[in-house]
Amino acid sequence: MFIQWCLKGISERPTFGDTEAEALLYSGIKSNWLFNNGTMPVELAIPTVQSALGLSALLTHVNNYAAVRTTSPYISLSAGVVLADTALGSRKFPAWRSAMDFATEWGRSFGYVYRVWTIVTPQPAPQVLSVSDEVRNLNLFDAAWKYQSQGEITAKLVIPSAQIQYVIKVGSDRRPAGFRRDNTGFVNPETISNLLVEI
């Protein structure tokens, strides 16, 4: 397992503005599946969503998001990626670029970018709720090559509040728009790392 910092972009819309963006710091970032089943009791929600998880569902979320956008239990994050380039040797696709693109709908709207951390497995585990998958790694997910430049890490069901550091608002020009909120309940990931302090 490893801990990965990621960015998440969400576009502004009539039902999602500054108030709602700040509220996510304290409620967590929900998958669309959870958002649309928010009143389901936990004892029903967990086994129901568990049956919706799997490699096929994850690859559909990555490669054909339009088909599952309202029902997907997965949450797309970006950690960036470095890819081979025949002319340059390698080319970097930073996380902020993907997050900005999604937040602003490719420069058409205002949006919000969240900085979060998540626990990532070193092997595919699309059916395990509590960990994220490194979809950007084609050694693990070779069927996800089409959007590899997005540097995707895929979480499941919800990103807990304690794992969200802050949110900033960005304009359609992809520049900060003067709104930033830090999460007062944020828990630094160093608290769960394998680094022990001497006694």
C-alpha positions in Angstrom: 0.0 0.0 0.0 1.1 3.6 -0.5 -0.5 7.0 0.3 -1.1 9.2 -2.7 -1.9 12.9 -2.9 -4.4 13.7 -5.6 -6.5 16.5 -7.0 -10.3 16.4 -7.7 -12.0 18.9 -10.0 -15.7 19.6 -9.8 -17.4 22.2 -12.0 -19.6 25.0 -10.7 -23.3 24.7 -11.7 -26.6 26.1 -10.5 -26.9 23.5 -7.8 -23.2 23.6 -6.8 -21.5 26.8 -5.8 -19.2 28.1 -3.0 -21.5 27.0 -0.2 -21.8 23.4 -1.5 -18.1 23.3 -2.4 -17.2 24.2 1.2 -19.7 21.7 2.6 -17.9 18.8 0.9 -14.9 19.5 3.1 -17.0 18.2 6.0 -19.3 15.7 4.4 -16.7 14.0 2.2 -16.7 13.8 -1.6 -19.3 11.2 -2.6 -19.5 9.0 -5.7 -22.5 9.6 -7.9 -23.8 6.2 -6.7 -23.8 7.4 -3.1 -25.2 10.8 -4.0 -28.1 9.2 -5.7 -28.7 6.6 -2.9 -28.0 8.9 0.0 -31.1 7.9 2.0 -30.3 4.2 1.8 -29.5 2.8 5.3 -25.9 1.8 5.7 -26.7 -1.9 6.3 -28.2 -2.0 2.8 -25.9 0.5 1.1 -22.7 -1.4 1.7 -23.7 -4.8 0.3 -25.5 -3.1 -2.5 -22.6 -1.0 -3.6 -20.2 -4.0 -3.1 -22.1 -5.9 -5.7 -21.6 -3.0 -8.1 -17.8 -3.1 -7.8 -15.5 -5.0 -10.0 -13.0 -4.7 -12.8 -15.6 -4.4 -15.5 -17.4 -1.6 -13.6 -14.1 0.2 -13.0 -13.1 0.0 -16.7 -16.5 1.3 -17.8 -16.1 4.2 -15.3 -12.8 5.1 -16.9 -13.4 4.3 -20.5 -17.1 5.1 -20.9 -18.0 7.4 -18.1 -21.0 8.9 -19.9 -22.8 5.5 -19.7 -22.5 5.3 -15.9 -22.1 8.9 -14.7 -25.1 8.8 -12.4 -24.6 5.3 -11.1 -20.9 4.8 -10.7 -19.6 4.0 -7.2 -16.1 5.1 -8.3 -14.5 8.6 -7.9 -11.9 9.8 -10.4 -8.9 11.6 -9.0 -5.7 12.8 -10.7 -2.2 12.3 -9.4 -0.6 13.1 -12.7 1.6 10.8 -14.8 4.8 10.8 -16.8 4.6 9.1 -20.2 7.2 8.1 -22.8 7.6 10.5 -25.7 9.6 9.5 -28.7 10.8 13.1 -29.4 11.4 14.3 -25.8 12.1 11.1 -24.0 9.3 11.7 -21.5 6.4 14.0 -21.1 4.8 15.1 -17.8 1.0 15.4 -17.5 0.5 17.1 -14.1 -2.4 16.4 -11.8 -3.4 20.1 -11.7 -4.0 20.1 -15.4 -6.5 17.2 -15.3 -8.2 18.7 -12.2 -8.5 22.1 -13.9 -9.9 20.6 -17.1 -12.6 18.8 -15.2 -13.3 21.7 -12.8 -13.7 24.2 -15.6 -15.2 21.8 -18.2 -12.2 22.5 -20.4 -12.3 26.3 -19.9 -16.1 26.8 -20.2 -17.0 27.5 -16.5 -15.8 28.2 -13.0 -15.0 25.2 -10.9 -13.4 23.8 -7.7 -10.3 21.8 -7.1 -9.9 19.7 -4.0 -6.6 18.3 -2.6 -7.1 14.9 -1.1 -5.0 11.9 -0.1 -6.0 8.2 -0.5 -4.6 4.8 0.2 -3.6 3.0 -3.1 -3.1 -0.7 -3.6 0.0 -2.0 -5.4 -2.2 -4.4 -7.3 -5.7 -4.1 -8.8 -8.4 -4.3 -6.2 -11.5 -2.7 -7.8 -13.8 -4.6 -5.6 -12.3 -3.5 -2.2 -14.1 -0.4 -0.9 -11.5 1.0 1.4 -8.6 1.5 -1.0 -8.0 3.2 -4.4 -6.7 1.8 -7.7 -3.8 3.3 -9.7 -5.6 3.2 -13.0 -2.8 5.4 -14.6 -0.5 2.4 -14.2 -0.9 0.4 -17.5 1.2 -2.5 -16.0 -1.9 -3.0 -13.8 -4.7 -1.7 -16.0 -3.7 -2.0 -19.6 -7.3 -1.6 -20.8 -7.3 2.0 -19.4 -4.7 3.3 -21.9 -7.1 5.7 -23.7 -7.1 8.3 -20.9 -3.8 7.5 -19.3 -2.6 11.2 -19.6 -5.3 12.1 -17.0 -3.1 10.3 -14.4 -6.1 8.7 -12.8 -6.3 7.2 -9.3 -9.8 5.8 -8.7 -11.4 5.9 -5.2 -14.6 4.2 -4.2 -17.9 5.3 -2.7 -16.7 8.3 -0.7 -13.5 10.3 0.1 -13.8 10.9 3.8 -13.7 14.4 5.1 -10.5 13.8 7.1 -8.7 13.1 3.8 -9.6 16.4 2.2 -7.1 19.2 2.8 -8.6 22.1 1.0 -10.7 23.4 -1.9 -10.0 26.3 -4.2 -12.2 28.0 -6.8 -10.8 28.5 -10.3 -12.1 30.6 -13.2 -12.6 29.5 -16.8 -9.1 30.8 -17.4 -7.9 28.1 -14.9 -6.6 30.7 -12.5 -7.5 30.9 -8.8 -10.7 32.9 -8.4 -10.2 34.2 -4.8 -12.1 31.4 -2.9 -10.1 29.0 -0.8 -11.3 27.0 2.2 -9.1 24.8 4.4 -10.6 21.8 6.2 -10.3 22.3 9.9 -10.9 18.5 10.4 -8.2 17.4 8.0 -5.9 14.6 9.2 -2.4 14.6 7.8 -1.6 11.3 6.1 1.6 11.0 8.1 -0.5 9.8 11.0 -1.0 6.5 9.2 2.4 6.1 7.5 4.8 3.4 8.5 7.2 5.9 9.9 7.7 5.4 13.6 9.3 7.9 16.0 12.0 6.7 18.2 11.1 6.1 21.9 
